[in-house]
Amino acid sequence: MNTTPSTTVELIELFVATAILIWFFYNPWQSLLIDITRQRIFEARDQLFLYAAEGKIDFSSTEYKRIRDFLNLSIRLCHRFSLGSIIASKISNKGDLEEHPQQISMLDTIKGISDYETRRKVENMMVEVTAVLIFFVILRSFLLLTLSVLLVPLILAYLLYKGHIKQLFTRAGSIIERDIRMGGV
C-alpha cells in the first residue's frame, strides 16, 4: 500500500476527530442531556405544586402523592435511563406484572383528579414529561440517535400522508409557546 504524507495526515485527523466526537458524546453531551431533562421535570413538579397550592389538588390526595413521587423518582434516577436499562426493566418486570396486575397506571391516577381543567393540565404535563424522557433516551443512545435521524423523515412523510402532521405541529407549538411565556427561550 502506497501512502503519501497527506493521506497519513488525513488518517490521523480522522482518528483524532473520531476520538473527540466519541469523547464529546459520552461526556459533556450526556451531562447536558441529564441536566436539561431534570430541569424540565423540576418545572413539571413545580407546576404540580402550584396546582396544589391553589387548591386545585389536595396535597394529601393519592393522586398528588403518586404524581409527585413519580416526578421525584424520575429526577433522581434519570441519569440511569438508557435503552439497555429500559429493556432490562421490561424483561425483569414482566413476571412482576403478572403477579401484581392491580398496579395503577399514571393515567388512571390522573383520572382521579376531580377538577376537569386541572386533570387536563396535569395530563398534558405528564405527556410532556414522558416525551422529554423518551427524547432523553433517544439522544443518549448512539444507536437510537442514528436510527431516529434516518427514520424521522420517513415518519414525518407518513404523518403528512395520514393527515396527522397538523396535530404534531400544534402540540410542538404549544410546548414552545409555553416555554416562551415562562421565559425559557
C-alpha positions as CSV (number, residue, x, y, z in Angstrom):
1,M,0.0,0.0,0.0
2,N,1.5,3.3,-1.1
3,T,0.5,6.1,1.2
4,T,1.5,9.7,0.8
5,P,2.2,12.0,3.7
6,S,-1.1,13.8,3.1
7,T,-3.0,10.5,3.3
8,T,-1.3,9.8,6.6
9,V,-2.2,13.2,7.9
10,E,-5.8,12.8,6.8
11,L,-6.0,9.4,8.6
12,I,-4.5,10.9,11.8
13,E,-7.0,13.8,11.5
14,L,-9.9,11.3,11.1
15,F,-8.8,9.3,14.2
16,V,-8.4,12.5,16.3
17,A,-11.8,13.8,15.1
18,T,-13.5,10.5,15.8
19,A,-11.9,10.3,19.3
20,I,-13.1,13.9,20.1
21,L,-16.6,13.1,18.8
22,I,-16.8,9.9,20.9
23,W,-15.4,11.8,24.0
24,F,-18.0,14.6,23.5
25,F,-20.9,12.1,23.1
26,Y,-20.1,10.2,26.2
27,N,-19.0,13.0,28.5
28,P,-20.3,16.6,28.1
29,W,-23.3,15.6,25.9
30,Q,-24.6,13.1,28.4
31,S,-24.2,15.6,31.3
32,L,-26.0,18.2,29.3
33,L,-28.9,15.9,28.5
34,I,-29.3,14.9,32.1
35,D,-29.3,18.5,33.2
36,I,-31.9,19.5,30.6
37,T,-34.1,16.6,31.4
38,R,-34.0,17.1,35.1
39,Q,-34.8,20.8,34.7
40,R,-37.9,20.0,32.6
41,I,-39.1,17.5,35.2
42,F,-38.4,20.0,38.0
43,E,-40.6,22.5,36.2
44,A,-43.4,19.9,35.9
45,R,-43.1,19.2,39.6
46,D,-43.2,22.9,40.5
47,Q,-46.3,23.2,38.3
48,L,-48.0,20.3,40.2
49,F,-47.1,22.0,43.5
50,L,-48.7,25.3,42.3
51,Y,-51.9,23.4,41.4
52,A,-52.0,22.0,44.9
53,A,-51.1,25.4,46.4
54,E,-54.0,26.9,44.5
55,G,-56.3,24.3,45.9
56,K,-57.0,22.5,42.6
57,I,-55.5,19.3,44.0
58,D,-55.3,18.3,47.6
59,F,-51.7,17.9,48.9
60,S,-52.8,14.8,50.9
61,S,-54.6,13.2,48.0
62,T,-53.4,9.9,46.5
63,E,-53.2,11.5,43.0
64,Y,-50.9,14.3,44.2
65,K,-48.7,12.0,46.1
66,R,-48.3,9.4,43.3
67,I,-47.6,12.0,40.6
68,R,-45.2,13.9,42.8
69,D,-43.4,10.6,43.7
70,F,-43.2,9.7,40.0
71,L,-41.7,13.1,39.2
72,N,-39.2,12.9,42.1
73,L,-38.2,9.4,41.1
74,S,-37.7,10.5,37.5
75,I,-35.5,13.4,38.7
76,R,-33.4,11.2,41.0
77,L,-32.9,8.3,38.5
78,C,-32.9,9.9,35.1
79,H,-29.1,9.6,34.9
80,R,-29.8,5.8,34.8
81,F,-32.3,5.8,32.0
82,S,-31.0,4.3,28.8
83,L,-32.1,1.9,26.1
84,G,-30.4,-1.0,27.9
85,S,-32.0,-0.2,31.3
86,I,-35.4,0.0,29.7
87,I,-35.0,-3.3,28.1
88,A,-33.7,-4.9,31.2
89,S,-36.5,-3.4,33.3
90,K,-39.2,-4.6,30.9
91,I,-37.8,-8.1,30.9
92,S,-37.4,-8.2,34.7
93,N,-40.9,-6.6,35.4
94,K,-42.8,-9.0,33.1
95,G,-43.2,-11.6,35.7
96,D,-43.8,-9.0,38.4
97,L,-46.7,-7.5,36.4
98,E,-48.3,-10.9,36.1
99,E,-48.1,-11.4,39.8
100,H,-49.4,-7.9,40.7
101,P,-52.0,-6.9,38.0
102,Q,-53.6,-4.4,40.3
103,Q,-50.9,-1.8,39.8
104,I,-52.5,1.5,38.7
105,S,-51.1,3.4,35.7
106,M,-50.2,7.1,35.9
107,L,-53.1,7.9,33.5
108,D,-55.6,6.1,35.8
109,T,-54.1,8.1,38.7
110,I,-54.6,11.4,36.8
111,K,-58.2,10.4,36.1
112,G,-58.8,10.5,39.8
113,I,-58.4,14.3,39.8
114,S,-61.9,15.8,40.3
115,D,-61.4,19.2,38.6
116,Y,-61.7,18.6,34.8
117,E,-59.5,21.6,33.9
118,T,-56.7,20.6,36.3
119,R,-56.9,17.0,35.2
120,R,-56.5,18.1,31.6
121,K,-53.5,20.3,32.5
122,V,-51.8,17.6,34.7
123,E,-52.4,15.0,31.9
124,N,-50.8,17.3,29.3
125,M,-47.9,18.0,31.8
126,M,-47.3,14.2,32.2
127,V,-47.5,13.6,28.5
128,E,-44.8,16.3,28.1
129,V,-42.6,14.7,30.9
130,T,-43.0,11.3,29.2
131,A,-42.0,12.9,25.8
132,V,-39.0,14.5,27.4
133,L,-37.9,11.2,28.9
134,I,-38.3,9.4,25.6
135,F,-36.3,12.1,23.8
136,F,-33.7,11.8,26.5
137,V,-33.3,8.1,26.0
138,I,-33.1,8.6,22.2
139,L,-30.5,11.3,22.4
140,R,-28.4,9.3,24.9
141,S,-28.1,6.3,22.7
142,F,-25.8,6.4,19.7
143,L,-27.9,3.6,18.1
144,L,-31.3,5.3,18.7
145,L,-29.9,8.7,17.7
146,T,-28.6,7.3,14.4
147,L,-31.8,5.4,13.7
148,S,-34.0,8.4,14.5
149,V,-32.0,10.6,12.2
150,L,-32.7,8.1,9.4
151,L,-36.3,7.3,10.3
152,V,-37.7,10.8,11.2
153,P,-38.1,11.9,7.6
154,L,-40.0,8.7,6.8
155,I,-42.2,9.1,9.9
156,L,-43.0,12.7,9.0
157,A,-43.8,11.7,5.5
158,Y,-46.2,9.0,6.9
159,L,-47.8,11.5,9.2
160,L,-48.2,14.0,6.4
161,Y,-49.8,11.3,4.2
162,K,-52.2,10.3,7.0
163,G,-53.0,14.0,7.9
164,H,-51.7,13.9,11.4
165,I,-48.9,16.4,10.8
166,K,-51.1,19.3,11.9
167,Q,-51.6,17.7,15.3
168,L,-47.9,17.1,15.7
169,F,-47.1,20.8,14.9
170,T,-49.9,22.0,17.1
171,R,-48.5,20.0,20.0
172,A,-44.9,21.1,19.4
173,G,-46.1,24.7,19.0
174,S,-47.9,24.7,22.3
175,I,-44.8,23.4,24.1
176,I,-42.7,26.1,22.5
177,E,-45.3,28.7,23.3
178,R,-45.3,27.6,27.0
179,D,-41.5,28.0,27.1
180,I,-41.7,31.5,25.6
181,R,-44.3,32.5,28.2
182,M,-42.2,31.2,31.0
183,G,-39.1,32.9,29.6
184,G,-37.3,29.7,28.8
185,V,-36.4,30.6,25.2
